Amino acid sequence: MKVKELRAALKEMGLPTKGGKLELENRYVEAMMEEEPVVEEAPVEEPVEEVVEEKPEEPNMDGGPDCECSWCGNGYSHR
């Protein structure tokens, strides 16, 4: 890098920009080594809730007193 580029980069980092090229390069390298690397985390996939369709309860058609079949509904009874 040129001195002008080094000074611009150091200024952007908030570091001193005074000194010769070697001093600026060392300061820049040290600053770059101190920075924590940015590691992109993989997106966390949220679990998908399964929608379970509940079947409607089947009507009672056993011929008992709670029978809901059409025969009992019309006044007939099971044999």
Protein Blocks (a to p, Z undefined) as FASTA:
>chain_A
ZZklmmmmmmmnopafedcfklmmmmmmmmmmmpccdddddddddddddddddddddddf
ehpaklcbfklmnopacZZ
